[in-house]
């Protein structure tokens, strides 16, 4: 159904029934230590029966507070200071806990944020779902188990009878998210609130689960409120999008309208930040040069990598005339011993003959889902894990068997930026102590030179010098990741390993961090090995991409080639899963020109187009808008 | 999986017990003092009056003329088969002494432990559940007072108030369940207070976990959430602490039995140490170690029932 049809359908429903949620001029304030701060101001939101609405915004924009206020689950210190909330016609603004309890689960179901921690680890899945089923009140005790299995099956879990007997830790993240969806559905609610439902999951899993949730909601006529920081996710799925900033709704409308003609600068920034939305549905590739556009120096190692991927035993110096890559992973295999199990399998092959070269001064993206072996590859490359077979070369020197003593001087030259800036900084250290710790550890410099270096590093990562005395708790996620980057740069390394450096951050902050990393690479001539589960994010930084699936490199090449002409089905699936692409393309209809890059578009034209986008990034957004408006009119 | 976990824990417990026995043996027998002289002194015999022949025959009688390792293994074998030897000062088998004293101490220990668990868990649960501000504050401050009170002082206070003034309970002796009340309270207070401190904290932490939000969003009541969801998760640290505290019950019984003049193991231990009655002391020390080991073994076996991840471990992808 087209966008207009959807809207008329919604309006028709609207006229017939009372809306399921009616929030008028809602304000929520948090008071902490006597100080009050407004989390949500003057928010008005009406959700009709069967409608899907998305609230988009960064952390701190008040989107989650809105969801919590709706469920009466504001954290302590938070209170509704103005306006009203009506749920299913009844005013619940300052309702008692008893009234709110009757709404939770029965009228509004919640799909919480992080499936890894949202289930009680000490209870089996079955009882946790049964609690929600029992809330319906009309289920006789003897058919409870059958009901539980039924909702689990409806949520798309295979083998639901077994799942009901398992504990959360025996299930993958995607499966746990399906259990949480089953719990939300179990009370047969009229509205489901999905709070960042999938941001903790792999992109392809995310797509499958959101597709499934949406079809469930559609079939049962349930309304859906999606809370997300990713405009791409919102645009793909919602009938209506609200953009929030600083507790206020700055813009709202149908996704197509907002994407085509955003009224606010903030919305435009969010569009630019969503990897799948910018450049009218094409993923923006920063280094679009590809193998052809790069000079001979880059072509050499590129071919040698390709050669070696085919024949790992081949000579390392196959490139001959070219510079040695700063890091070479050659045919690395790693087996882990499994605990004794009845199935008889004794070892688990985490990675199998993985070969990757990182040319000096370039970025190689290593993409794969959880369990694909990216982390194992990283650990082997860092010398934290000895490979079962294969070699690791740093600037041509074999470091595979190097011990701690041999590796230690080299550690100055390669550094790591961790995934989660919320846990990778010691909360008791000041920012300055954290950044200077590597210098202290290696005994580099004296007091004066260290403090000069600290100012220089803070400046490089665009943090004010005053931040040196702050502690991590006072910083935002993006600021913490800047501190972590500064710490990695303290010893002036040549190679930096980036382990999902932006996956814990909001989309708009991701963009800033990626830009910072690109700038630092240009200024300092750094090489990056960039690990991520998200192809779209990798595209924003990497010159070359290697795609890892079940421990095997299924595809490797210049970023532009991988995006324009993916060879493996797995890469195609990854490309399809990038959120926002469907919507960004939809208004243009069947135009071949705007088909997704991954679906066999003319590679040459895509290369040309992306190359031009990369050189003139500011020019692409207005151009895209023009074209969309043209088609719309 | 569970069988493997259990056998591992049991083996560990046996090893600890053996180590405890060995250390006791070394300390009591190999320290620079002559066991025979201690034996004679205990029997009020002047060592200088005893001829070398008599000394030798005494040594032979107690197996002290054997090499150390033979003594060690003979005794180890005796202990394993339940033969603890004979008391030097009282001239009766140690097993018989223990048999006389153990029931009293067991009754006291069990009632003190039960009371401590009820008080500790009750205080913590109420402190977390209460929504009236002053009650919450009062209940969460209470344990720190309990921890800082010296047990013997509490014991004397209890005797003064409940035995001498109100005459509700006897001040001394171990006749009937009534005599258990005051010493149990005295022993339970510090244990309960520590337990409440740890449990309050971990209950509060558990209630901040995301899965509690999931539970609340289902529409469950606060009491169901606290008991069914938070308590099991919060119980682990408290259970670990409880294991350590229970292991120390025997030590506390020494003080309680002294204050309330009860004829228990604690009192026997005190007498035997003063009389340097080595076989009795050794039996009591090994028994205390066994209590500690068994309590902690039981707790190790309870863990996986509370948290299944302990047996399963993390999955390899």
Boltz contact constraints between the chains, C-beta under 6 A:
constraints:
  - contact:
      token1: [A, 73]
      token2: [B, 216]
      max_distance: 6.0
  - contact:
      token1: [A, 101]
      token2: [B, 219]
      max_distance: 6.0
  - contact:
      token1: [A, 104]
      token2: [B, 217]
      max_distance: 6.0
  - contact:
      token1: [A, 104]
      token2: [B, 219]
      max_distance: 6.0
  - contact:
      token1: [A, 105]
      token2: [B, 218]
      max_distance: 6.0
  - contact:
      token1: [A, 105]
      token2: [B, 219]
      max_distance: 6.0
  - contact:
      token1: [A, 110]
      token2: [B, 217]
      max_distance: 6.0
  - contact:
      token1: [A, 112]
      token2: [B, 213]
      max_distance: 6.0
  - contact:
      token1: [A, 112]
      token2: [B, 214]
      max_distance: 6.0
  - contact:
      token1: [A, 117]
      token2: [B, 210]
      max_distance: 6.0
  - contact:
      token1: [A, 118]
      token2: [B, 210]
      max_distance: 6.0
  - contact:
      token1: [A, 118]
      token2: [B, 211]
      max_distance: 6.0
  - contact:
      token1: [A, 118]
      token2: [B, 214]
      max_distance: 6.0
  - contact:
      token1: [A, 119]
      token2: [B, 211]
      max_distance: 6.0
  - contact:
      token1: [A, 120]
      token2: [B, 211]
      max_distance: 6.0
  - contact:
      token1: [A, 120]
      token2: [B, 229]
      max_distance: 6.0
  - contact:
      token1: [A, 122]
      token2: [B, 232]
      max_distance: 6.0
  - contact:
      token1: [A, 122]
      token2: [B, 233]
      max_distance: 6.0
  - contact:
      token1: [A, 122]
      token2: [B, 307]
      max_distance: 6.0
  - contact:
      token1: [A, 131]
      token2: [B, 218]
      max_distance: 6.0
  - contact:
      token1: [A, 132]
      token2: [B, 218]
      max_distance: 6.0
  - contact:
      token1: [A, 135]
      token2: [B, 219]
      max_distance: 6.0
  - contact:
      token1: [A, 167]
      token2: [B, 308]
      max_distance: 6.0
  - contact:
      token1: [A, 169]
      token2: [B, 309]
      max_distance: 6.0
  - contact:
      token1: [A, 338]
      token2: [B, 316]
      max_distance: 6.0
  - contact:
      token1: [A, 348]
      token2: [B, 316]
      max_distance: 6.0
  - contact:
      token1: [A, 371]
      token2: [B, 317]
      max_distance: 6.0
